[in-house]
């Protein structure tokens, strides 16, 4: 990775922010076959900040930029990508008071959720951001998102993994991408904003954050994600007409260790005993199975309706109002650890980072 650093004269005790550039639309430039990730982002970012009003330039915290050697469109991210970011933050933790991760928007909320589980007990800000338009494009949202992310990364009261986008600070493990084009592409459907931009101020709401709930030093969990990087966790959304043999085709493979089921409404499935039999068999084989609703708002209540009766008996764990990103990455994180199935099931049902 390459490093650009303006920290040479940083006074002791001043905020020191590490910016990690991974790629994404924000840093893309036009190439022969369309937009593609481009380098020299630190210089381009500094040039963009020079366009800000003088007062805002002076309000910028001191920062350093690390650019990954291989930049990616975030659609190419994998569990190993999430793990590498967590390791880099862990390795640099004592040198910086906050972190900003520049990331593509397609899987930004997945990375944020995974980092939240890996960096449990975090005692400083980690803020992910990106943009819907490249930094140098007309009417780009990139500059505002970068500026806001740095402002929140400089607030020591913020002690968790978050996303800053379009003037809003969102919990990383509660966020979804809700729009493919709009500047306000991200939302937190089942949890309030952690903060927001109001004029030139960046307001954090500590009563909604994890800082008041956490005690002691960071208790990071950095298991070997190579164990869950080859499709060991699957995601299955029900559709009208789904058959037991189709569900079994997903779950019978011995390589599958866990599955996230997205059910209808409050946790309903078709009236087909064969579906429950497949799920019970997979659960009985030691596979970690969890369910959330296909609805972006609300939660599952397994057994509240007759159409969902039997799911709990089949060993399905209720994900309450968790996002697909939070539920999937939590399964991934738990299955990467050398703990018993009983502990995996217990921890899935426990709120670890305010995800449920």
C-alpha positions as semicolon CSV with decimal commas, in nm:
position;residue;x (nm);y (nm);z (nm)
1;X;0,000;0,000;0,000
2;X;0,111;0,359;-0,057
3;X;0,111;0,630;0,208
4;X;0,061;1,004;0,189
5;X;0,120;1,188;0,515
6;X;0,077;1,553;0,619
7;X;0,141;1,463;0,984
8;X;0,503;1,574;1,013
9;X;0,428;1,863;1,250
10;X;0,131;1,720;1,437
11;X;0,125;1,860;1,793
12;X;0,101;1,600;2,071
13;X;-0,257;1,522;2,166
14;X;-0,409;1,653;1,843
15;X;-0,653;1,436;1,651
16;X;-0,475;1,209;1,408
17;X;-0,705;1,044;1,154
18;X;-0,603;0,756;0,930
19;X;-0,787;0,749;0,597
20;X;-0,785;0,409;0,424
21;X;-0,868;0,424;0,053
22;X;-0,992;0,092;-0,088
23;X;-1,141;0,206;-0,420
24;X;-1,502;0,261;-0,524
25;X;-1,689;0,519;-0,729
26;X;-1,552;0,809;-0,526
27;X;-1,202;0,756;-0,667
28;X;-1,294;0,636;-1,014
29;X;-1,188;0,804;-1,336
30;X;-1,286;0,744;-1,697
31;X;-1,089;0,469;-1,872
32;X;-1,123;0,298;-2,210
33;X;-1,392;0,059;-2,085
34;X;-1,573;0,299;-1,850
35;X;-1,523;0,418;-1,494
36;X;-1,259;0,225;-1,300
37;X;-1,077;0,271;-0,967
38;X;-0,784;0,513;-0,995
39;X;-0,490;0,595;-0,774
40;X;-0,315;0,906;-0,636
41;X;-0,622;0,961;-0,424
42;X;-0,443;1,147;-0,145
43;X;-0,338;1,425;-0,383
44;X;-0,681;1,438;-0,545
45;X;-0,847;1,452;-0,204
46;X;-0,621;1,739;-0,093
47;X;-0,698;1,925;-0,416
48;X;-1,070;1,883;-0,354
49;X;-1,038;2,012;0,004
50;X;-0,871;2,326;-0,133
51;X;-1,206;2,407;-0,294
52;X;-1,373;2,438;0,046
53;X;-1,427;2,775;0,213
54;X;-1,125;2,878;0,418
55;X;-1,306;2,826;0,750
56;X;-1,385;2,465;0,657
57;X;-1,029;2,403;0,541
58;X;-0,904;2,525;0,876
59;X;-1,153;2,298;1,056
60;X;-1,016;1,984;0,893
61;X;-0,848;1,747;1,140
62;X;-0,497;1,629;1,063
63;X;-0,510;1,314;0,853
64;X;-0,295;1,062;0,673
65;X;-0,398;0,858;0,371
66;X;-0,317;0,494;0,305
67;X;-0,410;0,361;-0,038
68;X;-0,439;-0,011;-0,095
69;X;-0,214;-0,143;-0,370
70;X;-0,506;-0,319;-0,539
71;X;-0,809;-0,093;-0,562
72;X;-1,146;-0,258;-0,616
73;X;-1,501;-0,186;-0,711
74;X;-1,679;-0,283;-0,390
75;X;-1,884;-0,546;-0,575
76;X;-1,561;-0,749;-0,568
77;X;-1,531;-0,737;-0,188
78;X;-1,521;-1,065;0,006
79;X;-1,501;-1,167;0,374
80;X;-1,124;-1,152;0,334
81;X;-1,156;-0,786;0,232
82;X;-1,350;-0,716;0,552
83;X;-1,090;-0,902;0,755
84;X;-0,796;-0,716;0,603
85;X;-0,951;-0,382;0,696
86;X;-1,007;-0,498;1,053
87;X;-0,646;-0,616;1,078
88;X;-0,516;-0,285;0,945
89;X;-0,721;-0,088;1,196
90;X;-0,605;-0,318;1,475
91;X;-0,241;-0,272;1,374
92;X;-0,272;0,109;1,361
93;X;-0,503;0,154;1,659
94;X;-0,263;0,320;1,900
95;X;-0,124;0,561;1,639
96;X;-0,454;0,728;1,546
97;X;-0,752;0,873;1,726
98;X;-0,995;0,787;1,448
99;X;-1,030;0,615;1,112
100;X;-1,205;0,692;0,784
101;X;-1,253;0,413;0,530
102;X;-1,321;0,518;0,172
103;X;-1,522;0,242;0,006
104;X;-1,750;0,171;-0,286
105;X;-2,119;0,205;-0,208
106;X;-2,244;-0,130;-0,340
107;X;-2,119;-0,329;-0,042
108;X;-2,025;-0,048;0,195
109;X;-2,292;-0,147;0,447
110;X;-2,172;-0,509;0,440
111;X;-1,817;-0,404;0,522
112;X;-1,940;-0,174;0,798
113;X;-2,144;-0,450;0,962
114;X;-1,856;-0,698;0,946
115;X;-1,610;-0,447;1,093
116;X;-1,850;-0,380;1,380
117;X;-1,832;-0,748;1,486
118;X;-1,457;-0,774;1,439
119;X;-1,387;-0,449;1,627
120;X;-1,611;-0,507;1,928
121;X;-1,539;-0,275;2,217
122;X;-1,396;-0,011;1,984
123;X;-1,295;0,300;2,178
124;X;-1,264;0,547;1,890
125;X;-1,446;0,638;1,568
126;X;-1,438;0,430;1,251
127;X;-1,635;0,606;0,977
128;X;-1,699;0,456;0,635
129;X;-1,795;0,674;0,342
130;X;-1,798;0,690;-0,036
131;X;-1,998;0,871;-0,299
132;X;-2,250;0,818;-0,575
133;X;-2,043;1,021;-0,821
134;X;-1,663;1,034;-0,867
135;X;-1,469;1,300;-0,684
136;X;-1,394;1,510;-0,991
137;X;-1,739;1,471;-1,150
138;X;-1,978;1,763;-1,179
139;X;-2,219;1,793;-0,885
140;X;-2,035;1,514;-0,701
141;X;-2,134;1,430;-0,346
142;X;-1,781;1,307;-0,272
143;X;-1,633;1,622;-0,117
144;X;-1,915;1,669;0,134
145;X;-1,903;1,302;0,234
146;X;-1,526;1,309;0,282
147;X;-1,539;1,630;0,484
148;X;-1,820;1,503;0,707
149;X;-1,655;1,166;0,763
150;X;-1,338;1,338;0,883
151;X;-1,536;1,564;1,113
152;X;-1,707;1,272;1,285
153;X;-1,385;1,068;1,292
154;X;-1,237;1,349;1,504
155;X;-1,504;1,316;1,775
156;X;-1,370;1,093;2,056
157;X;-1,715;1,034;2,204
158;X;-1,802;0,832;1,894
159;X;-1,684;0,479;1,971
160;X;-1,816;0,243;1,708
161;X;-1,821;0,162;1,336
162;X;-2,043;0,403;1,146
163;X;-2,134;0,523;0,798
164;X;-2,143;0,891;0,705
165;X;-2,336;0,972;0,391
166;X;-2,542;1,267;0,269
167;X;-2,526;1,451;0,599
168;X;-2,624;1,154;0,815
169;X;-2,424;0,941;1,057
170;X;-2,559;0,585;1,071
171;X;-2,470;0,281;1,280
172;X;-2,268;0,049;1,059
173;X;-2,453;-0,263;1,173
174;X;-2,794;-0,103;1,116
175;X;-2,751;0,037;0,766
176;X;-2,870;-0,067;0,420
177;X;-2,817;0,079;0,076
178;X;-3,168;0,178;-0,027
179;X;-3,116;0,355;-0,361
180;X;-2,889;0,287;-0,658
181;X;-2,865;0,648;-0,774
182;X;-2,983;0,904;-0,517
183;X;-2,726;1,095;-0,309
184;X;-2,900;0,983;0,014
185;X;-2,847;0,620;-0,083
186;X;-2,822;0,481;0,272
187;X;-3,076;0,441;0,548
188;X;-3,107;0,290;0,894
189;X;-3,460;0,146;0,884
190;X;-3,485;0,022;1,242
191;X;-3,259;0,258;1,438
192;X;-3,231;0,639;1,467
193;X;-2,947;0,845;1,327
194;X;-2,636;0,859;1,543
195;X;-2,561;1,210;1,422
196;X;-2,606;1,456;1,139
197;X;-2,478;1,768;0,977
198;X;-2,665;2,082;1,076
199;X;-2,528;2,378;0,884
200;X;-2,154;2,378;0,947
201;X;-2,186;2,169;1,264
202;X;-2,157;1,792;1,292
203;X;-2,376;1,681;1,579
204;X;-2,329;1,343;1,746
205;X;-2,605;1,203;1,969
206;X;-2,415;1,012;2,239
207;X;-2,726;0,868;2,402
208;X;-2,781;0,661;2,085
209;X;-2,422;0,544;2,052
210;X;-2,229;0,251;2,193
211;X;-1,979;0,463;2,385
212;X;-2,194;0,475;2,698
213;X;-2,257;0,099;2,686
214;X;-1,899;-0,019;2,648
215;X;-1,647;-0,053;2,925
216;X;-1,276;-0,132;2,929
217;X;-1,027;-0,185;2,648
218;X;-1,124;-0,300;2,298
219;X;-1,204;-0,670;2,283
220;X;-1,147;-0,721;1,913
221;X;-1,234;-1,057;1,758
222;X;-1,019;-1,129;1,453
223;X;-1,077;-1,495;1,365
224;X;-0,950;-1,652;1,042
225;X;-1,199;-1,545;0,776
226;X;-1,042;-1,784;0,527
227;X;-1,271;-2,040;0,689
228;X;-1,577;-1,854;0,557
229;X;-1,452;-1,709;0,228
230;X;-1,564;-1,979;-0,014
231;X;-1,942;-1,954;0,010
232;X;-1,981;-2,137;0,341
233;X;-2,266;-1,900;0,435
234;X;-2,557;-1,865;0,193
235;X;-2,846;-1,622;0,168
236;X;-3,188;-1,745;0,056
237;X;-3,486;-1,517;-0,001
238;X;-3,818;-1,699;-0,033
239;X;-4,025;-1,662;-0,347
240;X;-4,380;-1,776;-0,428
241;X;-4,369;-2,138;-0,535
242;X;-4,041;-2,231;-0,365
243;X;-4,014;-2,608;-0,327
244;X;-3,843;-2,822;-0,069
245;X;-3,604;-2,969;-0,327
246;X;-3,487;-2,618;-0,420
247;X;-3,418;-2,528;-0,058
248;X;-3,244;-2,862;-0,007
249;X;-3,020;-2,792;-0,308
250;X;-2,879;-2,497;-0,115
251;X;-2,846;-2,661;0,224
252;X;-2,750;-3,022;0,153
253;X;-2,398;-2,932;0,037
254;X;-2,151;-3,028;0,309
255;X;-1,953;-2,710;0,244
256;X;-2,243;-2,494;0,365
257;X;-2,203;-2,407;0,734
258;X;-2,481;-2,152;0,775
259;X;-2,767;-1,979;0,600
260;X;-2,963;-1,658;0,625
261;X;-3,328;-1,701;0,533
262;X;-3,533;-1,398;0,432
263;X;-3,895;-1,478;0,507
264;X;-4,219;-1,298;0,434
265;X;-4,368;-1,046;0,672
266;X;-4,314;-1,125;1,038
267;X;-4,158;-1,463;0,956
268;X;-4,386;-1,666;0,733
269;X;-4,317;-1,954;0,493
270;X;-4,540;-2,158;0,259
271;X;-4,760;-2,427;0,410
272;X;-4,529;-2,709;0,302
273;X;-4,408;-2,959;0,563
274;X;-4,124;-3,049;0,328
275;X;-3,967;-2,705;0,373
276;X;-3,964;-2,740;0,750
277;X;-3,821;-3,089;0,719
278;X;-3,531;-2,961;0,508
279;X;-3,460;-2,684;0,757
280;X;-3,478;-2,917;1,056
281;X;-3,241;-3,163;0,887
282;X;-2,986;-2,891;0,810
283;X;-3,007;-2,751;1,162
284;X;-2,974;-3,098;1,308
285;X;-2,654;-3,144;1,108
286;X;-2,504;-2,849;1,295
287;X;-2,563;-2,576;1,041
288;X;-2,630;-2,229;1,178
289;X;-2,962;-2,107;1,033
290;X;-3,117;-1,766;1,098
291;X;-3,415;-1,577;0,964
292;X;-3,509;-1,214;0,906
293;X;-3,793;-1,048;0,720
294;X;-3,780;-0,947;0,355
295;X;-3,939;-0,620;0,468
296;X;-3,676;-0,349;0,529
297;X;-3,864;-0,225;0,836
298;X;-4,001;-0,422;1,127
299;X;-3,885;-0,756;1,263
300;X;-3,954;-1,128;1,251
301;X;-4,158;-1,298;1,521
302;X;-4,132;-1,666;1,447
303;X;-4,459;-1,841;1,519
304;X;-4,668;-1,525;1,551
305;X;-4,866;-1,647;1,249
306;X;-4,964;-2,002;1,165
307;X;-4,759;-1,968;0,843
308;X;-4,443;-1,940;1,052
309;X;-4,528;-2,207;1,306
310;X;-4,259;-2,471;1,341
311;X;-3,960;-2,259;1,241
312;X;-3,825;-2,233;1,595
313;X;-3,875;-2,606;1,646
314;X;-3,675;-2,659;1,326
315;X;-3,383;-2,476;1,485
316;X;-3,418;-2,142;1,304
317;X;-3,285;-1,841;1,497
318;X;-3,487;-1,519;1,484
319;X;-3,291;-1,217;1,363
320;X;-3,546;-0,967;1,496
321;X;-3,511;-0,642;1,296
322;X;-3,154;-0,699;1,176
323;X;-3,056;-0,588;0,830
324;X;-2,954;-0,857;0,579
325;X;-2,600;-0,718;0,598
326;X;-2,586;-0,740;0,977
327;X;-2,740;-1,087;0,995
328;X;-2,524;-1,235;0,719
329;X;-2,197;-1,091;0,844
330;X;-2,282;-1,199;1,198
331;X;-2,328;-1,558;1,083
332;X;-2,001;-1,530;0,894
333;X;-1,820;-1,390;1,196
334;X;-1,952;-1,654;1,437
335;X;-1,880;-1,942;1,201
336;X;-1,519;-1,827;1,162
337;X;-1,460;-1,879;1,534
338;X;-1,359;-2,203;1,707
339;X;-1,659;-2,208;1,939
340;X;-1,937;-2,460;1,986
341;X;-2,263;-2,452;1,792
342;X;-2,439;-2,378;2,121
343;X;-2,222;-2,068;2,172
344;X;-2,272;-1,961;1,812
345;X;-2,649;-1,984;1,853
346;X;-2,642;-1,799;2,186
347;X;-2,423;-1,519;2,051
348;X;-2,638;-1,477;1,741
349;X;-2,937;-1,413;1,966
350;X;-2,735;-1,163;2,171
351;X;-2,686;-0,802;2,065
352;X;-2,310;-0,768;2,028
353;X;-2,275;-0,421;1,870
354;X;-2,626;-0,277;1,876
355;X;-2,725;-0,468;1,563
356;X;-3,056;-0,595;1,705
